[in-house]
Amino acid sequence: MDDRAFDTLAPIPDPAIARFSTSIHRTALTAHHRFFHLHLISDATGETLLAAGRAAAAQYPDTRAIEHIYPLIRSERQIAKVMEEIDAEPGIVLYTVIDSKLAAMIEARCAEKGLPAVSVLEPVISVFRTYLGEPANQRVGAQHDLDASYFLRIDALNFTMEHDDGQLPQDVDDADVVIVGVSRTSKTPTSIYLANRGIKTANVPIVLGMPLPEALSTARKPLIVGLVASAERVSQVRQNRMLGVTSGYDSSGYVDRSHIAEEIAYARQLCARNGWPVIDVTRRSIEETAAAILALRNRAR
């Protein structure tokens, strides 16, 4: 495949558009935060870089990263275009580029401009190389191979989408994990996150005064976990959800904190009666909730 084909797959944003979008972001940030530009160059999808960059940036709460992501960068011409973008908006450069010649180009150009450039995977690969006593095969995008684990994740995602919000309750025993909870306790996004890890996840809503599907009480295979949150948190999320609802809809009960407190108490009672563990997600991210569920699942095995 020649350079033009790669350019089609991974077009570099028009500089005028890039500068316009970041200037808007800058205006919004300077009132309360310092900002910096974070350039992420990858010869694959850029997911690894994005996760690493955001994890590092999160350690600096008084600053905000303006992210510039350049995926599928695999030619000298593409590197040259990326460096033009970086020249226009200087900042930290992180990259995952297997080709040593392209990596050297990034390092050299950044050194000329006095910009920090870090190969995110190189320290890790170096440890592997030293420990295993052999070099890496330098295969671009190797983590995205269509192997058995990939199809396991696709199967889990299909299952999870089919069993969202109490759908197909008769199949619940085919799940690896079942999440129960009142409305707006992050059941669906947590389920999807777990599915991306290859975990077949169903989620079932708990409605005040309504019994849960009978299949849940007879299920033996899945770990069943209840999610709860503070009434204040659930009310806040529900109010945000209601912003786009048709006028005239009576949402008073849906967002009323005393009513929500009753829903949460009912959910806790159901979980206690069935011996299901409960996770309070009030101050947890989706990733933290999923990690807690995986830890429970590992202990239950």
DAFENQUI-V425540 format. One record per pair of residues at least 12 apart in sequence whose ideal C-beta (glycine too) atoms are under 10 Angstrom apart, sorted by the first residue. I is the first residue (numbers start at 1). J is the second residue. D is the distance in Angstrom with one decimal. If there is no record, write none. Layout:
I&J&D / I&J&D
This chain:
1&74&8.6 / 1&75&9.4 / 2&75&8.3 / 2&77&9.8 / 3&74&8.5 / 3&75&4.3 / 3&76&7.9 / 3&77&4.8 / 3&78&7.0 / 4&75&9.3 / 4&77&8.8 / 5&74&9.8 / 5&75&9.5 / 6&43&9.6 / 6&72&6.3 / 6&73&7.9 / 6&74&5.3 / 6&75&5.5 / 6&77&8.5 / 6&78&6.2 / 7&72&9.4 / 7&75&8.0 / 7&77&7.4 / 7&78&6.7 / 7&81&8.3 / 8&72&9.8 / 9&71&8.6 / 9&72&5.1 / 9&74&8.9 / 9&78&10.0 / 10&42&9.3 / 10&43&9.5 / 10&45&9.9 / 10&46&9.5 / 10&70&7.2 / 10&71&5.4 / 10&72&3.4 / 10&73&6.5 / 10&74&8.1 / 10&75&9.8 / 10&78&7.0 / 10&82&9.9 / 11&72&9.5 / 11&78&9.8 / 11&81&9.5 / 12&70&6.9 / 12&73&8.7 / 12&77&9.8 / 12&78&7.0 / 12&80&9.7 / 12&81&4.4 / 12&82&6.5 / 12&84&8.3 / 12&85&6.7 / 13&68&8.1 / 13&69&9.4 / 13&70&8.7 / 13&81&9.7 / 13&85&7.4 / 15&81&9.2 / 15&84&7.0 / 15&85&6.5 / 15&87&9.8 / 15&88&6.1 / 15&89&9.4 / 18&68&7.1 / 18&85&6.2 / 18&88&7.4 / 18&89&7.3 / 19&85&9.3 / 19&88&6.4 / 19&89&7.2 / 21&66&8.9 / 21&68&9.7 / 22&35&9.0 / 22&37&7.3 / 22&66&5.2 / 22&67&9.5 / 22&68&7.8 / 22&88&9.2 / 22&89&6.1 / 23&66&9.8 / 23&89&9.7 / 25&37&10.0 / 25&64&8.1 / 25&65&10.0 / 25&66&5.3 / 25&67&9.5 / 26&64&9.5 / 26&66&7.2 / 26&89&9.8 / 28&64&9.0 / 29&63&8.9 / 29&64&5.0 / 29&65&9.9 / 29&66&7.9 / 30&64&9.6 / 32&62&8.7 / 32&64&9.1 / 33&60&9.7 / 33&61&8.7 / 33&62&6.2 / 33&63&6.1 / 33&64&4.8 / 34&60&8.7 / 34&62&6.4 / 34&63&4.7 / 34&64&7.4 / 35&63&6.6 / 35&64&4.9 / 35&65&7.4 / 35&66&5.7 / 35&91&9.3 / 36&57&8.6 / 36&60&9.0 / 36&63&6.1 / 36&64&7.8 / 36&65&6.2 / 36&66&7.1 / 36&89&9.8 / 36&90&9.3 / 36&91&5.3 / 36&92&6.6 / 37&65&7.6 / 37&66&5.1 / 37&67&8.3 / 37&68&6.4 / 37&85&9.6 / 37&86&8.0 / 37&88&9.4 / 37&89&4.6 / 37&90&6.6 / 37&91&2.9 / 37&92&7.3 / 37&93&9.2 / 37&115&9.7 / 38&50&9.5 / 38&53&5.4 / 38&54&8.8 / 38&56&8.9 / 38&57&6.7 / 38&64&9.6 / 38&65&4.1 / 38&66&6.7 / 38&67&5.3 / 38&68&6.9 / 38&69&9.1 / 38&89&9.9 / 38&91&5.8 / 38&92&5.3 / 38&93&8.3 / 38&94&7.1 / 39&53&9.2 / 39&66&9.6 / 39&67&8.3 / 39&68&4.8 / 39&69&8.3 / 39&70&7.3 / 39&82&7.6 / 39&83&9.4 / 39&85&7.4 / 39&86&5.2 / 39&89&7.8 / 39&90&8.8 / 39&91&5.9 / 39&92&6.9 / 39&93&4.7 / 39&94&7.2 / 39&95&8.3 / 39&106&9.6 / 39&110&9.2 / 39&115&8.6 / 39&117&8.9 / 40&52&8.7 / 40&53&5.7 / 40&54&9.8 / 40&65&9.7 / 40&67&6.6 / 40&68&6.8 / 40&69&4.9 / 40&70&6.7 / 40&71&8.5 / 40&92&9.3 / 40&93&8.2 / 40&94&5.4 / 40&95&7.4 / 40&96&8.6 / 40&120&9.0 / 41&68&9.0 / 41&69&8.5 / 41&70&4.8 / 41&71&8.7 / 41&73&5.5 / 41&78&9.1 / 41&79&7.8 / 41&82&5.8 / 41&83&9.3 / 41&85&9.9 / 41&86&8.7 / 41&93&6.8 / 41&94&7.3 / 41&95&4.0 / 41&96&7.6 / 41&97&6.4 / 41&102&9.0 / 41&103&9.4 / 41&106&6.4 / 41&117&9.0 / 41&119&9.9 / 41&120&10.0 / 42&69&7.8 / 42&70&6.9 / 42&71&5.3 / 42&72&7.4 / 42&73&6.5 / 42&74&9.7 / 42&94&8.9 / 42&95&6.9 / 42&96&4.9 / 42&97&7.1 / 42&98&9.9 / 42&120&9.1 / 42&121&9.9 / 42&140&9.4 / 42&141&9.2 / 43&70&9.7 / 43&71&8.3 / 43&72&6.8 / 43&73&5.7 / 43&74&5.1 / 43&75&9.6 / 43&78&9.3 / 43&95&8.6 / 43&96&6.8 / 43&97&4.9 / 43&98&5.9 / 43&99&6.9 / 43&102&7.5 / 43&103&9.4 / 43&140&4.9 / 43&141&7.3 / 44&71&7.0 / 44&72&7.1 / 44&73&9.3 / 44&74&9.2 / 44&96&6.9 / 44&97&9.3 / 44&98&8.7 / 44&140&6.0 / 44&141&4.0 / 44&142&8.6 / 44&143&7.5 / 44&144&6.6 / 45&69&9.5 / 45&71&5.5 / 45&72&7.7 / 45&96&9.8 / 45&141&7.3 / 45&143&9.1 / 45&144&6.8 / 46&67&9.9 / 46&69&5.2 / 46&70&7.3 / 46&71&4.3 / 46&72&8.3 / 46&73&9.0 / 46&94&9.7 / 46&95&9.7 / 46&96&7.8 / 47&69&9.8 / 47&71&8.8 / 47&96&9.7 / 47&143&8.7 / 47&144&8.9 / 48&94&9.6 / 48&96&5.8 / 48&120&6.7 / 48&121&7.2 / 48&143&7.6 / 49&67&9.6 / 49&69&7.6 / 49&70&9.4 / 49&71&9.0 / 49&94&5.4 / 49&95&7.2 / 49&96&5.5 / 49&118&10.0 / 49&120&5.9 / 49&121&9.1 / 50&67&7.4 / 50&69&6.6 / 50&71&9.5 / 50&94&9.3 / 51&120&9.6 / 52&94&6.7 / 52&96&8.8 / 52&118&9.2 / 52&120&5.2 / 52&121&9.2 / 53&65&6.8 / 53&67&7.0 / 53&69&9.1 / 53&92&8.1 / 53&94&5.6 / 53&118&9.9 / 53&120&8.3 / 54&67&8.1 / 56&92&8.9 / 56&94&8.6 / 56&118&9.7 / 56&120&9.8 / 57&92&9.1 / 65&91&8.3 / 65&92&8.1 / 66&89&7.6 / 66&91&7.6 / 67&91&9.8 / 68&82&8.7 / 68&85&6.4 / 68&86&7.7 / 68&88&9.8 / 68&89&6.8 / 68&91&7.9 / 68&93&9.4 / 70&82&5.0 / 70&85&7.6 / 70&86&9.3 / 70&95&8.8 / 72&140&9.1 / 72&141&8.9 / 73&95&8.3 / 73&96&9.7 / 73&97&6.7 / 73&99&9.6 / 73&102&7.5 / 73&106&9.1 / 74&97&8.2 / 74&98&9.1 / 74&99&7.2 / 74&102&7.4 / 74&140&6.9 / 74&141&9.8 / 75&99&9.1 / 75&102&7.7 / 76&99&9.5 / 76&101&7.8 / 76&102&6.8 / 76&105&6.6 / 78&102&8.5 / 79&95&9.7 / 79&97&8.3 / 79&99&9.6 / 79&101&9.5 / 79&102&5.6 / 79&103&9.4 / 79&104&10.0 / 79&105&5.0 / 79&106&6.4 / 79&109&7.9 / 80&105&8.1 / 80&109&8.6 / 82&95&9.3 / 82&105&9.7 / 82&106&8.1 / 82&109&9.1 / 83&105&8.0 / 83&106&7.7 / 83&108&9.7 / 83&109&4.8 / 83&110&8.2 / 83&112&9.4 / 83&113&8.5 / 83&115&9.9 / 84&109&9.9 / 86&106&9.2 / 86&109&7.8 / 86&110&7.6 / 86&113&7.5 / 86&115&7.0 / 86&117&9.4 / 87&109&8.6 / 87&112&9.8 / 87&113&6.8 / 87&115&9.4 / 90&110&9.4 / 90&113&6.4 / 90&114&8.5 / 90&115&5.8 / 91&115&7.1 / 91&116&8.7 / 92&110&9.6 / 92&115&7.4 / 92&116&5.5 / 92&117&8.3 / 92&118&7.8 / 93&106&6.8 / 93&107&9.2 / 93&109&9.0 / 93&110&5.4 / 93&113&9.4 / 93&115&5.8 / 93&116&6.7 / 93&117&4.3 / 93&118&7.2 / 93&119&9.9 / 94&116&9.0 / 94&117&7.8 / 94&118&5.3 / 94&119&8.2 / 94&120&5.4 / 95&107&8.9 / 95&110&9.3 / 95&117&6.8 / 95&118&7.4 / 95&119&5.9 / 95&120&7.0 / 95&121&9.0 / 95&122&9.4 / 96&118&10.0 / 96&119&7.1 / 96&120&5.4 / 96&121&5.1 / 96&122&8.8 / 96&140&9.5 / 96&141&10.0 / 97&119&7.5 / 97&120&9.9 / 97&121&9.1 / 97&122&9.8 / 97&140&8.7 / 98&119&9.9 / 98&121&8.4 / 98&122&10.0 / 98&125&9.3 / 98&136&8.2 / 98&137&9.3 / 98&138&4.8 / 98&139&7.2 / 98&140&5.2 / 98&141&8.9 / 98&142&8.8 / 99&138&7.6 / 99&140&7.8 / 100&138&8.1 / 103&117&9.1 / 103&119&6.2 / 103&122&8.2 / 106&119&8.4 / 107&119&8.1 / 121&136&9.1 / 122&136&10.0 / 124&136&10.0 / 125&138&9.1 / 148&198&9.9 / 149&197&9.9 / 149&198&6.5 / 150&198&9.2 / 151&198&9.5 / 152&197&9.6 / 152&198&4.5 / 152&199&9.5 / 152&200&9.3 / 153&195&7.1 / 153&196&6.1 / 153&197&7.3 / 153&198&4.8 / 153&199&9.1 / 154&195&9.2 / 154&196&10.0 / 154&198&9.2 / 155&195&9.1 / 155&198&8.1 / 155&200&7.4 / 156&175&9.6 / 156&176&7.8 / 156&191&9.7 / 156&192&9.6 / 156&194&7.7 / 156&195&4.3 / 156&196&7.7 / 156&197&7.7 / 156&198&5.1 / 156&199&5.9 / 156&200&4.8 / 156&201&7.3 / 157&191&9.7 / 157&192&7.3 / 157&194&9.9 / 157&195&4.5 / 157&196&7.0 / 157&198&9.1 / 157&200&9.1 / 157&201&9.5 / 158&195&8.5 / 158&200&9.1 / 159&171&8.4 / 159&174&7.3 / 159&175&7.2 / 159&176&8.9 / 159&191&9.8 / 159&195&7.3 / 159&199&9.5 / 159&200&4.4 / 159&201&7.7 / 159&202&7.6 / 160&175&8.5 / 160&176&9.8 / 160&177&9.4 / 160&188&8.8 / 160&191&5.1 / 160&192&6.1 / 160&193&9.7 / 160&194&7.5 / 160&195&3.9 / 160&196&9.1 / 160&199&8.3 / 160&200&6.6 / 160&201&4.9 / 160&202&7.1 / 160&203&8.1 / 161&188&9.4 / 161&191&8.9 / 161&192&7.9 / 161&195&8.0 / 162&200&9.9 / 162&202&8.6 / 163&175&6.6 / 163&178&8.5 / 163&191&8.2 / 163&195&10.0 / 163&200&8.1 / 163&201&7.6 / 163&202&3.6 / 163&203&7.2 / 163&204&8.5 / 164&187&8.4 / 164&188&5.7 / 164&191&6.8 / 164&192&8.5 / 164&201&9.2 / 164&202&7.8 / 164&203&6.1 / 164&204&9.6 / 165&183&9.4 / 165&187&7.8 / 165&188&6.9 / 165&191&9.6 / 165&202&9.5 / 165&203&6.5 / 165&204&7.8 / 165&205&6.1 / 166&180&9.3 / 166&187&9.8 / 166&202&8.3 / 166&203&7.5 / 166&204&4.7 / 166&205&5.5 / 166&206&9.7 / 166&207&9.4 / 166&212&8.9 / 166&213&7.1 / 167&202&8.2 / 167&203&9.3 / 167&204&9.2 / 168&202&7.9 / 168&213&9.8 / 168&215&9.5 / 169&202&8.0 / 169&204&6.8 / 169&212&8.5 / 169&213&3.6 / 169&214&8.2 / 169&215&5.0 / 169&216&7.4 / 169&219&9.7 / 170&213&7.9 / 170&214&9.3 / 170&215&5.6 / 171&200&9.8 / 171&202&7.7 / 171&215&8.0 / 172&202&5.5 / 172&204&7.5 / 172&212&9.9 / 172&213&6.9 / 172&214&9.9 / 172&215&4.7 / 172&216&6.0 / 172&218&9.0 / 172&219&5.3 / 172&221&9.0 / 172&222&6.7 / 172&224&8.7 / 173&202&9.7 / 173&215&6.8 / 173&216&9.2 / 173&218&7.5 / 173&219&4.5 / 173&220&6.6 / 173&221&5.2 / 173&222&6.7 / 174&200&6.9 / 174&202&8.4 / 174&219&9.2 / 174&221&7.3 / 174&222&8.1 / 175&191&9.5 / 175&199&8.7 / 175&200&5.0 / 175&201&6.3 / 175&202&4.4 / 175&203&9.4 / 175&219&7.8 / 175&221&7.3 / 175&222&4.3 / 175&223&8.8 / 175&224&8.9 / 176&194&8.0 / 176&195&9.5 / 176&197&9.9 / 176&198&8.6 / 176&199&4.8 / 176&200&4.6 / 176&201&6.7 / 176&202&9.1 / 176&221&7.6 / 176&222&5.9 / 176&223&7.2 / 176&297&7.3 / 177&190&9.2 / 177&191&7.9 / 177&194&6.1 / 177&195&9.5 / 177&199&5.7 / 177&200&7.4 / 177&201&4.6 / 177&202&7.6 / 177&203&9.0 / 177&221&10.0 / 177&222&5.7 / 177&223&5.1 / 177&224&7.8 / 177&225&6.7 / 177&290&9.5 / 177&293&6.1 / 177&294&8.7 / 177&296&8.9 / 177&297&6.5 / 178&191&9.2 / 178&200&9.6 / 178&201&7.3 / 178&202&4.9 / 178&203&7.1 / 178&204&6.4 / 178&212&10.0 / 178&213&9.9 / 178&215&9.5 / 178&216&6.8 / 178&219&6.9 / 178&221&9.6 / 178&222&4.7 / 178&223&7.3 / 178&224&4.6 / 178&225&7.3 / 178&226&9.8 / 178&276&8.9 / 179&191&5.8 / 179&194&8.4 / 179&201&6.5 / 179&202&7.4 / 179&203&4.3 / 179&204&7.4 / 179&205&9.9 / 179&222&9.7 / 179&223&9.4 / 179&224&8.0 / 179&225&5.6 / 179&226&7.8 / 179&227&6.0 / 179&279&9.1 / 179&289&9.0 / 179&290&9.9 / 179&293&7.6 / 180&202&9.4 / 180&203&7.2 / 180&204&4.9 / 180&205&7.6 / 180&206&5.5 / 180&212&6.8 / 180&213&9.9 / 180&216&7.5 / 180&224&6.6 / 180&225&7.3 / 180&226&5.1 / 180&227&7.4 / 180&228&9.9 / 180&267&7.3 / 180&270&7.4 / 180&271&7.2 / 180&274&9.2 / 180&276&7.2 / 180&278&9.5 / 181&203&7.7 / 181&204&8.4 / 181&205&7.3 / 181&206&5.9 / 181&225&8.6 / 181&226&5.8 / 181&227&3.7 / 181&228&6.4 / 181&229&8.3 / 181&234&9.6 / 181&263&9.5 / 181&264&8.9 / 181&267&6.1 / 181&270&10.0 / 181&271&9.0 / 181&278&8.9 / 181&279&9.0 / 181&281&8.3 / 182&205&7.1 / 182&206&5.1 / 182&207&7.7 / 182&208&7.8 / 182&226&9.4 / 182&227&8.3 / 182&228&7.5 / 182&229&8.4 / 182&231&10.0 / 182&234&6.8 / 182&238&9.9 / 182&260&7.4 / 182&262&9.8 / 182&263&4.5 / 182&264&6.2 / 182&266&8.0 / 182&267&5.3 / 183&205&6.1 / 183&206&8.4 / 183&207&8.1 / 183&234&7.7 / 183&237&8.9 / 183&238&7.0 / 183&241&8.8 / 183&254&7.8 / 183&260&9.1 / 183&263&7.9 / 184&205&9.9 / 184&227&10.0 / 184&229&7.9 / 184&233&8.5 / 184&234&5.3 / 184&235&8.8 / 184&236&9.0 / 184&237&4.3 / 184&238&5.2 / 184&239&9.8 / 184&240&9.1 / 184&241&6.6 / 184&254&9.3 / 184&255&9.7 / 184&260&9.0 / 185&203&9.6 / 185&205&9.3 / 185&206&8.9 / 185&226&8.8 / 185&227&4.2 / 185&228&6.4 / 185&229&5.2 / 185&233&8.7 / 185&234&6.7 / 185&237&8.5 / 185&263&9.8 / 185&264&8.6 / 185&267&8.3 / 185&279&9.2 / 185&280&9.4 / 185&281&5.8 / 185&282&9.3 / 185&289&9.2 / 186&203&9.6 / 186&227&6.5 / 186&229&8.0 / 186&237&8.5 / 186&281&5.5 / 186&284&8.3 / 186&285&9.1 / 186&286&6.0 / 186&289&6.5 / 186&290&9.7 / 187&201&9.2 / 187&202&9.6 / 187&203&4.0 / 187&204&8.1 / 187&205&7.3 / 187&206&9.5 / 187&225&9.8 / 187&226&9.9 / 187&227&6.1 / 187&281&9.4 / 187&289&9.7 / 188&201&9.6 / 188&203&6.1 / 188&205&10.0 / 188&286&9.9 / 189&203&9.8 / 189&285&9.9 / 189&286&5.0 / 189&289&8.9 / 189&290&9.2 / 190&203&7.8 / 190&225&9.2 / 190&227&7.2 / 190&279&9.3 / 190&281&8.0 / 190&284&9.4 / 190&285&9.9 / 190&286&5.5 / 190&287&9.2 / 190&288&9.9 / 190&289&5.1 / 190&290&5.6 / 190&292&9.7 / 190&293&7.3 / 191&203&4.8 / 191&286&9.8 / 191&290&9.0 / 191&293&9.7 / 192&286&8.7 / 192&290&9.6 / 193&285&9.8 / 193&286&5.3 / 193&287&6.8 / 193&289&8.2 / 193&290&4.7 / 193&291&9.6 / 193&293&9.4 / 194&286&9.6 / 194&289&9.3 / 194&290&5.4 / 194&293&6.6 / 194&294&7.5 / 194&297&9.3 / 196&290&9.2 / 197&290&7.4 / 197&294&7.4 / 199&222&9.9 / 199&223&9.5 / 199&290&8.6 / 199&293&8.3 / 199&294&7.6 / 199&297&7.8 / 200&221&9.7 / 200&222&8.2 / 201&222&8.6 / 201&223&9.7 / 201&225&9.7 / 201&290&9.3 / 201&293&8.6 / 202&215&9.9 / 202&216&9.4 / 202&219&9.6 / 202&222&7.4 / 202&224&9.4 / 203&225&9.8 / 203&227&8.8 / 204&216&6.7 / 204&224&8.8 / 205&267&9.7 / 206&226&7.7 / 206&227&9.3 / 206&228&9.4 / 206&263&7.3 / 206&264&9.1 / 206&266&6.9 / 206&267&4.5 / 206&268&9.7 / 206&269&10.0 / 206&270&6.3 / 206&271&8.8 / 207&263&7.9 / 207&266&8.7 / 207&267&9.5 / 208&253&9.6 / 208&259&7.9 / 208&260&9.4 / 208&262&6.0 / 208&263&4.8 / 208&264&9.5 / 208&265&9.1 / 208&266&5.2 / 208&267&8.6 / 209&262&9.3 / 209&263&9.4 / 209&266&7.3 / 210&266&9.2 / 211&270&8.8 / 212&224&9.6 / 212&267&10.0 / 212&270&6.6 / 212&274&8.5 / 216&270&9.5 / 216&274&7.6 / 216&276&9.0 / 217&273&9.8 / 217&274&6.8 / 222&297&9.2 / 222&300&9.9 / 223&276&8.6 / 223&277&8.2 / 223&293&7.3 / 223&294&9.5 / 223&296&6.1 / 223&297&4.8 / 223&298&9.7 / 223&299&9.5 / 223&300&5.4 / 223&301&9.1 / 224&271&8.3 / 224&274&7.2 / 224&275&8.9 / 224&276&4.7 / 224&277&8.3 / 225&271&8.4 / 225&276&6.3 / 225&277&5.6 / 225&278&7.5 / 225&279&6.2 / 225&289&9.1 / 225&292&8.4 / 225&293&5.5 / 225&296&6.4 / 225&297&8.7 / 226&264&10.0 / 226&267&6.0 / 226&268&7.3 / 226&270&7.3 / 226&271&3.8 / 226&272&9.0 / 226&274&8.8 / 226&276&5.3 / 226&277&7.1 / 226&278&4.4 / 226&279&7.2 / 226&280&9.8 / 227&267&8.3 / 227&271&9.5 / 227&278&7.6 / 227&279&5.6 / 227&280&8.1 / 227&281&5.3 / 227&284&9.2 / 227&289&7.0 / 227&292&9.9 / 227&293&9.1 / 228&263&9.4 / 228&264&5.3 / 228&265&9.3 / 228&267&5.8 / 228&268&6.2 / 228&271&8.2 / 228&278&5.8 / 228&279&7.4 / 228&280&5.5 / 228&281&7.2 / 228&282&8.1 / 229&260&9.1 / 229&264&7.4 / 229&279&9.6 / 229&280&6.5 / 229&281&5.1 / 229&282&4.5 / 229&283&8.9 / 229&284&8.8 / 230&257&9.1 / 230&260&8.9 / 230&261&8.9 / 230&264&8.0 / 230&280&7.8 / 230&281&9.5 / 230&282&4.6 / 230&283&8.9 / 231&256&9.0 / 231&257&4.4 / 231&258&7.6 / 231&259&8.6 / 231&260&4.3 / 231&261&4.4 / 231&262&9.0 / 231&263&8.4 / 231&264&6.3 / 231&265&9.6 / 231&282&9.7 / 232&257&6.5 / 232&260&8.6 / 232&261&9.6 / 232&282&8.3 / 233&260&9.3 / 233&280&9.5 / 233&281&8.1 / 233&282&4.8 / 233&283&8.3 / 234&254&9.8 / 234&255&8.6 / 234&257&8.3 / 234&260&5.0 / 234&261&9.1 / 234&263&7.9 / 234&264&7.2 / 234&281&9.7 / 234&282&8.8 / 235&254&8.8 / 235&255&5.1 / 235&256&7.4 / 235&257&5.0 / 235&258&9.9 / 235&259&9.2 / 235&260&5.6 / 235&261&9.5 / 236&255&8.6 / 236&257&9.7 / 237&255&9.4 / 238&251&7.7 / 238&254&5.6 / 238&255&4.8 / 238&256&9.5 / 238&260&7.7 / 239&251&8.1 / 239&254&8.9 / 239&255&5.2 / 240&255&9.8 / 241&254&8.8 / 241&255&9.0 / 242&254&7.1 / 242&255&6.7 / 264&280&9.7 / 268&280&9.9 / 276&296&10.0 / 277&292&9.0 / 277&293&8.8 / 277&296&5.6 / 277&299&9.6 / 277&300&8.9 / 279&292&5.3 / 279&293&7.0 / 279&296&8.1 / 280&292&9.7
